[in-house]
Amino acid sequence: MYQLDDIDRRLLLELDADPRMTVLSLSERTGLARGTIQARLERYRADGLFRLTSSLIPPAALGRGLHATVAAELDQHQLDAAVEALRRIPEVLECHAPAGDIDLLCHVVARDPDDLYRVAEEIRLCPGITRTSTSVYLREVIGYRVRPLLRAGLARPRRAGRPAARG
């Protein structure tokens, strides 16, 4: 995966604040040449660095305000079939394969508890899935974010009068 440098982090912090910022605005805010910015944006897109823009739409705006996690255990020989079937369930927003006792963790949305039961059943009936367990989210306390990571990776400016550390 592409390693971000300070220029990347500065650009991405600006884009995180306003994803629709123009190249000209980015140039004005960062002091970088427009050509540099355009080239980096193209590289980010080509490398798949940006999340899909549809992730900006809150599921509640689509009538799916109830969030939950469905943990699934499965027959390991059918992992690919299970994942392919999960991709076809629109309410599955994302799915991860964690270490530990659970094979797959699916972040899902639903209209209400009855609809969540339907979604969980669709997941349970996917090929290879042998058992599921559902946990409902009561509220979001920290939403998806990367700004702290981008900031943490920026090089610290050196203080005047101090020599640079040698390594």
C-alpha positions in Angstrom: 0.0 0.0 0.0 1.1 3.6 -0.7 3.0 5.3 2.2 1.7 8.8 2.9 4.1 11.6 3.3 3.5 15.0 4.9 2.2 16.5 1.6 -0.3 13.7 1.3 -1.5 14.1 4.9 -1.9 17.9 4.4 -4.0 17.3 1.3 -6.1 14.6 2.8 -6.8 16.7 5.9 -8.1 19.4 3.7 -10.2 17.0 1.7 -11.5 15.4 4.9 -12.8 18.8 6.0 -14.4 19.4 2.6 -14.4 16.4 0.1 -15.7 18.6 -2.7 -12.8 21.1 -2.4 -11.5 22.1 -5.9 -7.8 21.7 -6.9 -7.5 25.5 -6.9 -8.8 25.8 -3.3 -6.5 23.0 -2.3 -3.6 24.8 -3.9 -4.5 28.0 -2.0 -4.9 26.3 1.3 -1.8 24.2 1.1 0.6 26.3 -1.0 1.2 23.4 -3.4 1.2 23.7 -7.1 -2.1 22.6 -8.8 -0.2 20.1 -11.0 1.2 18.4 -7.8 -2.2 18.3 -6.3 -3.8 16.9 -9.4 -1.1 14.2 -9.8 -1.5 13.1 -6.2 -5.3 13.0 -6.4 -5.1 10.8 -9.5 -2.6 8.5 -7.7 -5.0 8.3 -4.7 -7.9 7.3 -7.0 -5.8 4.8 -8.9 -4.5 3.2 -5.7 -8.0 3.0 -4.2 -7.1 5.3 -1.3 -10.5 7.0 -1.2 -13.5 5.3 0.4 -16.6 5.2 -1.8 -18.5 8.5 -1.7 -21.7 6.6 -1.0 -20.4 6.1 2.6 -21.3 9.8 3.2 -25.0 9.0 2.9 -26.4 8.1 6.4 -28.5 4.9 6.1 -31.2 6.6 8.2 -31.8 8.9 5.2 -32.6 5.7 3.2 -35.0 4.5 5.9 -32.5 2.3 7.6 -31.8 3.9 10.9 -31.2 0.7 13.0 -27.6 -0.4 13.0 -26.4 -3.8 14.2 -23.5 -6.2 14.0 -24.2 -9.8 12.9 -21.4 -12.2 13.9 -21.3 -15.3 11.7 -19.6 -18.6 12.1 -19.1 -20.6 9.0 -17.8 -23.7 7.3 -14.3 -22.4 6.3 -14.5 -24.3 3.0 -17.4 -22.1 1.9 -15.9 -18.7 2.8 -16.0 -17.4 -0.8 -19.6 -18.5 -1.3 -20.7 -16.9 1.9 -19.0 -13.6 1.1 -20.5 -13.6 -2.4 -23.9 -14.2 -0.9 -23.4 -11.4 1.7 -22.5 -9.0 -1.1 -26.0 -9.5 -2.5 -27.7 -8.3 0.7 -28.1 -4.5 0.4 -28.3 -4.0 4.1 -24.8 -5.4 4.7 -22.8 -2.2 4.7 -19.4 -3.9 5.4 -18.1 -7.2 6.5 -14.8 -8.1 8.2 -13.0 -11.3 9.0 -11.6 -10.9 12.5 -9.2 -13.1 14.5 -10.8 -15.2 17.2 -13.9 -17.3 17.5 -16.1 -15.3 15.1 -15.4 -15.9 11.3 -17.2 -12.8 9.9 -18.5 -9.6 11.4 -21.1 -7.8 9.3 -22.2 -4.2 10.0 -25.9 -4.1 8.9 -28.7 -1.6 8.9 -32.5 -2.2 9.0 -35.8 -0.3 9.2 -36.8 -1.6 12.6 -36.4 -4.7 14.8 -38.6 -6.9 12.5 -36.6 -5.8 9.5 -33.4 -6.6 11.4 -34.7 -10.1 12.1 -35.3 -10.5 8.3 -31.7 -9.3 7.5 -30.2 -11.5 10.1 -32.1 -14.5 8.7 -30.9 -13.7 5.2 -27.3 -13.7 6.5 -27.9 -17.0 8.4 -29.2 -18.7 5.2 -26.1 -17.7 3.2 -24.1 -20.8 2.0 -21.6 -22.0 4.6 -22.9 -19.9 7.5 -23.7 -22.2 10.4 -24.6 -19.8 13.2 -25.2 -16.1 13.7 -25.4 -13.7 16.7 -26.8 -10.2 16.4 -25.9 -7.1 18.5 -27.9 -3.9 18.1 -26.2 -0.5 18.2 -28.0 1.8 20.6 -26.2 4.9 19.4 -23.0 6.1 17.6 -20.6 7.7 20.0 -17.6 8.1 17.6 -18.3 8.1 13.9 -15.9 6.9 11.2 -13.0 9.2 11.2 -9.4 9.5 10.0 -8.4 13.1 10.8 -6.6 12.1 14.1 -4.6 9.5 12.2 -3.7 12.0 9.5 -2.7 14.6 12.0 -0.7 12.1 14.1 1.4 11.1 11.1 2.5 14.7 10.2 6.1 15.4 10.9 6.5 17.7 14.0 8.1 21.1 13.1 11.5 21.6 14.6 11.9 24.3 17.1 14.2 27.2 16.2 17.7 26.9 17.5 17.6 23.1 17.9 19.6 20.9 15.6 17.8 18.1 13.7 18.1 14.7 15.3 20.5 12.4 13.6 19.5 8.8 13.1 
